[in-house]
Amino acid sequence: MNWIKIENSHDLEEIIQNSFNERVLLFKYSPRCSINYIVKNLLEREWAEYEMNMKTFLVDVIACKELSNQIETDFGIKHESPQVLIIENSKIIFYASHGAILYSKIRKFCNKPELVK
């Protein structure tokens, strides 16, 4: 996975604008939590770039607490960590947290639907 770290509201606005052209994935995580590390690592192992064709953005909820709070407010979604949000046309079309973050579920939202079985 090619993580693009975001750290401020300007970065978030760019993601929202990108979501009008393609689906984007936003992953919120805490580097202090082993569960976050495991979920992130499992997702990275399974990720198939050719299949997903999706930009992946990373938010450190410890270093960027204000941004994490803004995401919760802007999208009306309860903060959790780890948490995956898939955004299309500025709206969340899928979200999951903790053990529900599964590549098999995320894969259904890839930008190359002809590859989804």
C-alpha positions in Angstrom: 0.0 0.0 0.0 1.1 3.5 -0.7 0.0 5.4 2.3 -0.4 9.1 2.0 -0.2 10.7 5.4 -2.6 13.5 6.1 -2.1 16.0 9.0 -4.5 18.9 8.6 -7.8 20.1 7.4 -6.3 21.2 4.0 -5.2 17.6 3.4 -8.7 16.4 4.3 -10.3 18.8 1.9 -8.1 17.5 -0.9 -9.2 13.9 -0.1 -12.8 15.0 -0.3 -12.2 16.7 -3.7 -10.4 13.5 -4.9 -13.5 11.5 -3.9 -15.5 13.1 -6.7 -13.1 11.4 -9.2 -12.6 8.1 -7.5 -13.2 6.3 -4.2 -10.6 6.9 -1.6 -9.7 5.0 1.6 -9.0 6.8 4.8 -7.4 4.8 7.6 -7.3 6.2 11.1 -4.9 4.5 13.5 -3.0 4.9 16.8 0.7 4.0 16.7 0.5 3.3 20.4 -2.0 0.4 20.1 -0.9 -3.1 19.1 -4.4 -3.9 17.7 -4.0 -0.9 15.4 -0.6 -2.2 14.2 -1.9 -5.7 13.6 -5.0 -4.5 11.6 -2.9 -2.1 9.5 -0.3 -4.9 8.9 -2.9 -7.4 7.8 -4.5 -4.9 5.4 -1.1 -4.1 3.9 -0.3 -7.8 3.4 -3.6 -8.5 1.5 -3.8 -5.3 -0.5 -3.5 -5.8 -4.2 -2.8 -2.4 -5.8 -3.7 -3.6 -9.4 -7.1 -4.7 -8.1 -8.0 -1.8 -5.8 -6.6 1.2 -7.8 -7.4 3.3 -4.8 -5.5 6.1 -3.0 -5.0 5.2 0.6 -4.7 8.0 3.2 -3.4 7.6 6.8 -4.3 9.6 9.9 -2.3 9.2 13.1 -5.1 9.9 15.7 -2.5 10.7 18.4 -0.4 13.2 16.5 -3.5 14.7 14.7 -6.2 14.6 17.3 -7.8 17.8 15.9 -8.0 16.3 12.4 -9.4 13.1 13.8 -12.1 15.1 15.6 -12.8 17.0 12.5 -13.4 13.8 10.5 -15.8 12.6 13.2 -17.7 15.9 13.0 -17.6 16.4 9.2 -18.8 12.9 8.4 -21.0 12.3 11.4 -19.3 9.1 12.3 -18.2 8.0 15.8 -14.4 8.0 16.2 -12.8 4.6 16.6 -9.3 3.4 16.1 -8.4 1.6 14.0 -11.0 2.7 11.5 -11.4 2.5 7.8 -13.6 5.0 5.8 -14.2 4.7 2.1 -15.3 8.0 0.6 -17.0 8.7 -2.7 -18.5 12.0 -3.8 -17.7 13.4 -0.4 -19.8 10.8 1.4 -18.8 7.7 3.4 -20.0 4.7 1.5 -18.3 2.1 3.8 -16.7 2.2 7.2 -15.4 -0.4 9.6 -13.4 -0.6 12.8 -11.2 -3.1 14.7 -11.8 -6.7 13.6 -14.4 -5.7 11.0 -11.6 -4.2 8.9 -11.3 -7.0 6.4 -9.8 -6.8 2.9 -12.6 -9.0 1.6 -15.1 -6.4 2.6 -13.1 -3.4 1.4 -12.4 -5.1 -1.9 -16.1 -4.7 -2.9 -15.5 -1.0 -3.1 -12.5 -1.0 -5.4 -12.2 1.4 -8.3 -12.1 -1.5 -10.7 -15.4 -3.3 -10.1 -14.9 -5.6 -13.0 -12.2 -7.4 -10.9 -14.5 -8.0 -7.9 -15.8 -11.5 -7.8 
